[in-house]
Amino acid sequence: MNVSEKIAVCSRSFSKNPVLRAELLARYAHVTFNDSGDQLKRERLVDFLKGHDKAITALEPIDEWVLSRLPNLKVISKYGVGLDMIDMAAMRAYGKRLGWTGGVNRRSVSELVLSFAIAILRHVPATQREILAGTWRQQVGGELTGRTVGIVGCGNVGKDLVSLLQPFACRILVNDIRHYGDFYAAHGIEPVALENLLARSDVVTLHVPLDDSTRGLLDARRLAMLKPTAVLINAARGGLVDEVALKDMLQGRRLAGAAFDVFAVEPPGDPELLALPNFLVTPHIGGSSEEAILAMGRAAIEGLDDNQIPGTDIG
């Protein structure tokens, strides 16, 4: 057991998990957990992290302002896979080390996406609302089997989703800045330009990180390329889609449906969007299966010791 280093756990999810707490405490004698359940930002985040050598963070914003006030903090280990909340240039500038493992929650996210696609195609959100309002009628939906699925981003989650789609005999289109030729050939995948994917797909699902190159990726112009019968899914990162334009398309029935687990601002502040019968919303639960929580937590524990100053290829 390490009795010299002090560890801070910012993540509320990690902090309330008894298995992860026990496993971390078996390694480190001095651990401060976020037992208050507060969302830590700016001054409160700095105050929480002061006096600690290493930290486990999740959705807490780690920027230059925060790092400049924590000279003794050596390591930040990421609970989860998204890195958009961490300023990598500032990490390098201040010599902070990063513990990070990609893809540890991929099955949790890909299963949620699959459930989204089926639920929207079968009008599950709309029919549930009708039943709760006192209307009992059968709506005729469509099957996922045989449809064209467009996957934007074929990293860990995108590849895992491909494996889950195999029994559904879907045609799969992929758009990615990298080319995974062997993987595409093995699974009969067609790599295409983004505009081509949007125009041809029955289901479009996003699996890219949020950075300067992807922010606002699906703006009003690109959203208009989708079929009126298409379904859009975002379980990746908020900020990838113009939510105002999305609402307009859903209201005008120029898009059949959408399912979002993430938003530019969370919780989202547009009640009109959330109330639409052809919109399915969940509160950022993509990585919140019991299995994924343990996998992410254990990876974060390992990252406290297995880490490095992030290179320019990250962030």
C-alpha positions as CSV (number, residue, x, y, z in Angstrom):
1,M,0.0,0.0,0.0
2,N,1.2,3.5,-0.9
3,V,1.1,5.6,2.3
4,S,2.9,8.7,1.0
5,E,0.9,9.9,-2.0
6,K,-2.5,11.6,-1.6
7,I,-5.3,10.8,-4.1
8,A,-8.4,12.9,-4.9
9,V,-11.4,11.3,-6.6
10,C,-13.5,14.0,-8.2
11,S,-16.0,11.6,-9.9
12,R,-19.3,11.2,-8.0
13,S,-19.9,7.9,-9.7
14,F,-16.6,6.4,-8.7
15,S,-16.9,7.8,-5.2
16,K,-20.2,6.1,-4.5
17,N,-19.2,2.7,-5.9
18,P,-18.2,0.4,-2.9
19,V,-16.1,-2.0,-5.1
20,L,-14.0,0.8,-6.6
21,R,-13.6,2.5,-3.3
22,A,-12.3,-0.7,-1.7
23,E,-9.9,-1.4,-4.5
24,L,-8.5,2.1,-4.5
25,L,-8.1,2.1,-0.7
26,A,-6.3,-1.2,-0.9
27,R,-3.6,0.6,-2.9
28,Y,-3.5,4.0,-1.3
29,A,-3.8,5.0,2.3
30,H,-4.8,8.6,1.8
31,V,-7.8,9.1,-0.5
32,T,-10.3,11.9,-0.6
33,F,-13.6,10.9,-2.2
34,N,-16.3,13.3,-3.5
35,D,-18.8,12.1,-1.0
36,S,-20.8,15.4,-1.1
37,G,-21.9,14.6,-4.6
38,D,-21.1,18.1,-5.8
39,Q,-20.2,18.9,-9.4
40,L,-16.8,20.3,-9.1
41,K,-15.7,23.3,-11.3
42,R,-13.2,26.1,-11.2
43,E,-12.7,27.3,-7.6
44,R,-14.4,24.3,-6.0
45,L,-12.4,21.9,-8.1
46,V,-9.2,23.6,-7.2
47,D,-10.0,23.6,-3.5
48,F,-10.9,19.9,-3.7
49,L,-7.7,19.0,-5.5
50,K,-5.3,21.1,-3.4
51,G,-2.9,19.1,-1.3
52,H,-3.2,16.0,-3.4
53,D,-0.5,14.3,-5.6
54,K,-2.8,12.5,-8.0
55,A,-6.5,12.8,-9.1
56,I,-9.2,10.7,-10.7
57,T,-11.4,12.9,-12.8
58,A,-14.5,12.3,-15.0
59,L,-16.5,15.3,-16.4
60,E,-14.7,17.9,-14.4
61,P,-13.2,20.7,-16.6
62,I,-9.4,20.6,-16.3
63,D,-8.1,23.7,-18.0
64,E,-5.1,26.0,-17.8
65,W,-6.7,28.1,-15.1
66,V,-7.2,25.0,-12.9
67,L,-3.7,23.5,-13.6
68,S,-1.9,26.7,-12.9
69,R,-3.2,26.7,-9.3
70,L,-2.2,23.1,-8.6
71,P,1.6,23.0,-8.7
72,N,1.8,19.8,-6.6
73,L,-0.7,17.8,-8.6
74,K,1.4,15.3,-10.7
75,V,-1.1,12.9,-12.3
76,I,-4.6,13.1,-13.6
77,S,-6.2,9.7,-14.3
78,K,-9.3,9.7,-16.5
79,Y,-12.4,7.9,-15.3
80,G,-14.1,7.3,-18.7
81,V,-12.8,7.7,-22.2
82,G,-13.7,11.2,-23.4
83,L,-10.8,13.7,-23.2
84,D,-12.6,16.9,-24.3
85,M,-12.8,18.1,-20.6
86,I,-9.0,18.1,-20.3
87,D,-6.8,20.8,-21.9
88,M,-3.9,18.7,-23.3
89,A,-1.8,21.6,-24.2
90,A,-2.0,22.9,-20.6
91,M,-1.2,19.4,-19.3
92,R,2.0,19.4,-21.4
93,A,2.8,23.0,-20.5
94,Y,2.6,22.2,-16.8
95,G,4.3,18.8,-17.0
96,K,1.2,16.9,-15.8
97,R,0.9,13.2,-16.5
98,L,-2.2,11.6,-17.9
99,G,-3.5,8.1,-17.1
100,W,-6.0,7.1,-19.8
101,T,-7.3,3.9,-21.4
102,G,-9.5,4.1,-24.5
103,G,-12.5,2.0,-25.2
104,V,-13.2,0.6,-21.7
105,N,-16.9,1.5,-21.9
106,R,-17.5,0.6,-25.6
107,R,-20.0,-2.2,-25.0
108,S,-22.1,-0.1,-22.7
109,V,-22.3,2.6,-25.2
110,S,-22.8,0.4,-28.3
111,E,-25.7,-1.5,-26.6
112,L,-27.4,1.8,-25.7
113,V,-27.1,2.9,-29.3
114,L,-28.6,-0.4,-30.5
115,S,-31.5,0.0,-28.1
116,F,-32.0,3.6,-29.3
117,A,-32.2,2.6,-32.9
118,I,-34.8,-0.1,-32.3
119,A,-36.8,2.1,-29.9
120,I,-37.1,5.0,-32.4
121,L,-37.8,2.8,-35.4
122,R,-40.7,1.1,-33.4
123,H,-42.0,4.5,-32.1
124,V,-41.5,3.4,-28.5
125,P,-41.1,6.9,-27.0
126,A,-44.2,8.2,-28.8
127,T,-46.4,5.2,-28.0
128,Q,-45.4,5.3,-24.3
129,R,-46.4,8.9,-24.1
130,E,-49.7,8.2,-25.7
131,I,-50.4,5.4,-23.3
132,L,-49.6,7.5,-20.3
133,A,-51.9,10.2,-21.7
134,G,-54.8,7.7,-21.9
135,T,-54.6,6.7,-25.6
136,W,-54.2,3.0,-26.5
137,R,-53.4,2.5,-30.2
138,Q,-50.9,0.5,-32.2
139,Q,-48.4,2.4,-34.2
140,V,-46.7,0.6,-37.1
141,G,-43.0,0.9,-37.0
142,G,-40.1,-0.5,-38.9
143,E,-37.4,-3.1,-38.2
144,L,-33.7,-2.5,-38.0
145,T,-33.0,-5.6,-40.0
146,G,-31.8,-4.8,-43.5
147,R,-31.5,-1.1,-43.1
148,T,-28.5,1.1,-43.9
149,V,-26.6,2.3,-40.8
150,G,-24.2,5.1,-41.1
151,I,-21.5,5.2,-38.4
152,V,-19.6,8.4,-38.0
153,G,-16.4,7.5,-36.3
154,C,-15.1,3.9,-36.3
155,G,-13.0,3.8,-33.2
156,N,-13.6,1.6,-30.2
157,V,-17.3,2.1,-29.9
158,G,-17.9,2.2,-33.7
159,K,-16.2,-1.1,-34.2
160,D,-18.1,-2.7,-31.3
161,L,-21.4,-1.5,-32.7
162,V,-20.5,-3.1,-36.1
163,S,-20.1,-6.4,-34.3
164,L,-23.6,-6.0,-32.6
165,L,-25.2,-5.2,-36.0
166,Q,-24.0,-8.4,-37.7
167,P,-27.2,-10.4,-36.9
168,F,-29.4,-7.6,-38.3
169,A,-27.9,-7.9,-41.9
170,C,-27.6,-4.1,-42.1
171,R,-25.6,-2.4,-44.9
172,I,-23.0,-0.4,-42.9
173,L,-21.5,2.9,-44.1
174,V,-18.6,4.4,-42.2
175,N,-17.0,7.8,-42.2
176,D,-13.7,8.3,-40.3
177,I,-10.6,10.4,-40.7
178,R,-8.6,7.1,-40.4
179,H,-8.9,4.2,-42.7
180,Y,-9.4,0.7,-41.2
181,G,-9.1,-1.2,-44.4
182,D,-8.8,-4.7,-42.9
183,F,-11.7,-4.2,-40.5
184,Y,-13.9,-2.8,-43.3
185,A,-13.1,-5.7,-45.6
186,A,-13.7,-8.3,-42.9
187,H,-17.2,-6.9,-42.1
188,G,-18.3,-5.7,-45.5
189,I,-18.2,-2.1,-44.6
190,E,-18.3,0.8,-47.2
191,P,-16.2,3.8,-46.2
192,V,-17.7,7.0,-47.6
193,A,-17.6,10.8,-47.3
194,L,-19.8,12.3,-44.6
195,E,-22.3,13.8,-47.0
196,N,-22.7,10.5,-48.8
197,L,-23.3,8.7,-45.5
198,L,-25.9,11.3,-44.4
199,A,-27.8,11.1,-47.6
200,R,-27.9,7.3,-47.8
201,S,-28.4,6.1,-44.2
202,D,-31.6,5.1,-42.5
203,V,-29.9,5.3,-39.1
204,V,-27.0,7.7,-38.4
205,T,-25.0,7.3,-35.2
206,L,-22.1,9.5,-34.0
207,H,-19.0,8.2,-32.4
208,V,-16.4,10.9,-32.7
209,P,-14.7,12.9,-29.9
210,L,-15.5,16.6,-29.4
211,D,-12.7,18.9,-30.6
212,D,-12.2,21.8,-32.9
213,S,-12.6,19.6,-36.0
214,T,-15.9,18.0,-34.9
215,R,-17.7,20.8,-32.9
216,G,-20.9,21.5,-34.8
217,L,-20.2,18.7,-37.2
218,L,-23.9,18.2,-38.0
219,D,-25.0,21.8,-38.6
220,A,-28.3,22.8,-40.2
221,R,-26.8,22.3,-43.7
222,R,-25.7,18.8,-43.0
223,L,-28.8,17.8,-41.0
224,A,-30.8,18.8,-44.1
225,M,-29.0,16.0,-46.0
226,L,-30.6,13.3,-43.9
227,K,-33.6,11.4,-45.3
228,P,-37.0,12.5,-43.8
229,T,-37.4,8.9,-42.7
230,A,-33.9,8.7,-41.0
231,V,-33.1,8.4,-37.4
232,L,-30.2,10.3,-35.8
233,I,-28.4,9.0,-32.6
234,N,-25.8,10.8,-30.5
235,A,-24.3,8.9,-27.6
236,A,-20.8,10.4,-28.2
237,R,-20.5,14.0,-27.1
238,G,-22.7,17.1,-26.8
239,G,-21.8,19.9,-29.2
240,L,-21.5,17.7,-32.3
241,V,-25.0,18.6,-33.4
242,D,-26.9,21.9,-33.9
243,E,-29.7,21.2,-31.4
244,V,-31.8,24.2,-32.6
245,A,-31.7,23.0,-36.1
246,L,-32.4,19.4,-34.9
247,K,-35.6,20.6,-33.1
248,D,-36.8,22.4,-36.1
249,M,-36.4,19.3,-38.3
250,L,-38.1,17.0,-35.8
251,Q,-41.0,19.4,-35.4
252,G,-41.4,19.7,-39.1
253,R,-41.2,15.9,-39.6
254,R,-38.2,16.4,-41.9
255,L,-36.5,13.9,-39.7
256,A,-38.3,10.8,-38.4
257,G,-36.7,10.7,-35.0
258,A,-33.6,11.2,-32.9
259,A,-32.2,9.8,-29.7
260,F,-29.6,11.7,-27.7
261,D,-27.7,10.7,-24.6
262,V,-25.5,13.9,-24.6
263,F,-26.0,17.6,-25.1
264,A,-23.9,20.7,-25.5
265,V,-25.1,21.9,-22.1
266,E,-26.2,19.3,-19.5
267,P,-28.8,19.1,-18.3
268,P,-30.3,20.5,-21.6
269,G,-32.4,23.6,-21.2
270,D,-34.8,23.3,-24.1
271,P,-38.1,21.8,-22.8
272,E,-39.7,21.9,-26.3
273,L,-37.0,19.6,-27.7
274,L,-37.2,17.2,-24.8
275,A,-41.0,17.0,-25.1
276,L,-41.1,16.0,-28.8
277,P,-42.7,12.6,-29.3
278,N,-40.1,11.6,-31.9
279,F,-37.2,12.4,-29.6
280,L,-35.7,10.0,-27.0
281,V,-33.4,11.5,-24.4
282,T,-31.3,9.9,-21.6
283,P,-29.1,11.7,-19.1
284,H,-25.6,10.8,-20.3
285,I,-25.8,7.2,-19.3
286,G,-23.8,5.7,-22.2
287,G,-21.0,4.5,-19.9
288,S,-23.2,3.9,-16.9
289,S,-23.7,0.2,-16.9
290,E,-22.5,-1.6,-13.8
291,E,-19.9,-3.4,-15.9
292,A,-18.6,-0.3,-17.6
293,I,-18.4,1.6,-14.3
294,L,-16.1,-1.1,-12.9
295,A,-14.0,-1.3,-16.1
296,M,-13.6,2.5,-16.2
297,G,-12.9,2.7,-12.5
298,R,-10.2,0.0,-12.6
299,A,-8.6,1.6,-15.6
300,A,-8.5,4.9,-13.7
301,I,-6.9,3.2,-10.7
302,E,-4.2,1.7,-13.0
303,G,-3.7,5.1,-14.6
304,L,-2.6,6.6,-11.3
305,D,0.6,4.6,-11.7
306,D,0.7,3.9,-15.5
307,N,0.7,7.4,-17.1
308,Q,2.7,9.8,-19.2
309,I,2.8,13.4,-20.3
310,P,0.3,13.4,-23.2
311,G,1.7,13.7,-26.7
312,T,0.5,16.1,-29.3
313,D,-1.5,13.3,-30.9
314,I,-3.9,13.4,-27.9
315,G,-6.1,16.4,-27.7
